[in-house]
Amino acid sequence: MIRVVKPGLLTTVQDLGRPGYQQYGIVVGGALDAFAARTANLILGNEDNAAVIEMAQTGPDLTFAEDTLVAWCGADFDAQLGGQPLPRDRAVRVAAGETVSFGFPRSGLRAWLAVAGGVEVPLVLGSRSTYRRAGIGGHQGRPLVAGDELKVGQPSGRAITLLGSLGAAARRAAGWTVRPETLGRQAALGTVRAMRGPEWAWFTREAQQAFFSAEWEATKEADRMGVRLQGPVLALLKPREMISSAVNTGVVQVPAAGQPIVLLPSRQSVGGYPRIAALAAADLGRITQLRPGDRVRFQEITLPVAHELWLARERDISRIRLGLARQAG
């Protein structure tokens, strides 16, 4: 059992989302950086889709009723356990009655905390993700508040073995670490790779050049649906209207004002703005960590390259999963 002592600014239960219901207006949602959430679960031997706790801007204080293992990935939060730093990207033993505390991030915006066995909340349409606009999923369909109690699932055999060995050795954390930013083929710092979108040809040559050459600034207009960026005006060759078409996570839309919006997992299923680009899925996590005022550049790649970036990261995950299984015997 996990008890919420302090909820933080926006703390929710998320898994990898609720696909298959967009035709009914139900967003996919899920962890804004699915890869970071998967990595935290991987470290503990959980299933990829086990529910985790997502935090943003200010983290929660959580008290654990039983001995367990936790792992967190994402932004560089000021995280503590028993007055000592809580290491990131590795398995950490938490004793019964202890409190894990997350303060403010020193860099980035969001983090994901996994617990051995996953957070056990009811499945709604096949997912445990919180969809707050509809009031479904997660814990009572809303962000966590002080006094909430969350059940925990059955830990994996690997987690039980590791918890026992750490306790016997009076150690807090595993000696190995899995850092999401080391997996796959990473882009240069401050860069996100992207492909031309379906309406690329609608934009002026100047707008096309600016999209991939300018430095874009994240604005305060950001939520789980998308992030609006500020920079050069991306103008169309001529005024045009389009029939609303399907959009996906990572699509970059350009409204009439000419400032791009990058869509995130809780985005709508269709949109009526021209789609100038689409991000490589492997780089989406960088957008979810942008704070107002942070800057980013886009690097043009092709679809086959985006596929290879995804596959390279998946291969690394498979190698780590195999290595951890062998370590556990």
Rosetta blueprint (number, residue, H / E / L):
1 M L
2 I E
3 R E
4 V E
5 V E
6 K E
7 P L
8 G L
9 L L
10 L L
11 T L
12 T E
13 V E
14 Q E
15 D L
16 L L
17 G L
18 R L
19 P L
20 G L
21 Y L
22 Q H
23 Q H
24 Y H
25 G L
26 I L
27 V L
28 V L
29 G L
30 G L
31 A L
32 L L
33 D L
34 A H
35 F H
36 A H
37 A H
38 R H
39 T H
40 A H
41 N H
42 L H
43 I H
44 L H
45 G L
46 N L
47 E L
48 D L
49 N L
50 A L
51 A L
52 V E
53 I E
54 E E
55 M E
56 A E
57 Q L
58 T L
59 G L
60 P L
61 D E
62 L E
63 T E
64 F E
65 A L
66 E L
67 D L
68 T E
69 L E
70 V E
71 A E
72 W E
73 C E
74 G E
75 A L
76 D L
77 F E
78 D E
79 A E
80 Q E
81 L E
82 G L
83 G L
84 Q E
85 P E
86 L L
87 P L
88 R L
89 D L
90 R L
91 A L
92 V E
93 R E
94 V E
95 A L
96 A L
97 G L
98 E L
99 T E
100 V E
101 S E
102 F E
103 G E
104 F E
105 P E
106 R L
107 S L
108 G L
109 L L
110 R E
111 A E
112 W E
113 L E
114 A E
115 V E
116 A L
117 G L
118 G L
119 V E
120 E E
121 V L
122 P L
123 L L
124 V E
125 L L
126 G L
127 S E
128 R L
129 S L
130 T L
131 Y E
132 R L
133 R L
134 A L
135 G L
136 I E
137 G L
138 G L
139 H E
140 Q L
141 G L
142 R E
143 P L
144 L L
145 V L
146 A L
147 G L
148 D L
149 E E
150 L E
151 K E
152 V E
153 G L
154 Q L
155 P L
156 S L
157 G H
158 R H
159 A H
160 I H
161 T H
162 L H
163 L H
164 G H
165 S H
166 L H
167 G H
168 A H
169 A L
170 A L
171 R L
172 R L
173 A E
174 A L
175 G L
176 W L
177 T L
178 V L
179 R L
180 P H
181 E H
182 T H
183 L L
184 G L
185 R L
186 Q L
187 A L
188 A L
189 L L
190 G L
191 T E
192 V E
193 R E
194 A E
195 M E
196 R E
197 G L
198 P L
199 E L
200 W H
201 A H
202 W H
203 F E
204 T L
205 R H
206 E H
207 A H
208 Q H
209 Q H
210 A H
211 F H
212 F H
213 S H
214 A L
215 E L
216 W E
217 E E
218 A E
219 T E
220 K E
221 E E
222 A E
223 D L
224 R L
225 M L
226 G E
227 V E
228 R E
229 L E
230 Q E
231 G L
232 P L
233 V L
234 L L
235 A L
236 L E
237 L L
238 K L
239 P L
240 R L
241 E L
242 M L
243 I L
244 S L
245 S E
246 A E
247 V L
248 N L
249 T L
250 G L
251 V E
252 V E
253 Q E
254 V L
255 P L
256 A L
257 A L
258 G L
259 Q L
260 P L
261 I E
262 V E
263 L E
264 L L
265 P L
266 S L
267 R L
268 Q L
269 S L
270 V E
271 G E
272 G L
273 Y L
274 P L
275 R E
276 I E
277 A E
278 A E
279 L E
280 A L
281 A H
282 A H
283 D H
284 L H
285 G H
286 R H
287 I H
288 T H
289 Q L
290 L L
291 R L
292 P L
293 G L
294 D L
295 R E
296 V E
297 R E
298 F E
299 Q E
300 E E
301 I L
302 T L
303 L H
304 P H
305 V H
306 A H
307 H H
308 E H
309 L H
310 W H
311 L H
312 A H
313 R H
314 E H
315 R H
316 D H
317 I H
318 S H
319 R H
320 I H
321 R H
322 L H
323 G H
324 L H
325 A H
326 R H
327 Q H
328 A L
329 G L
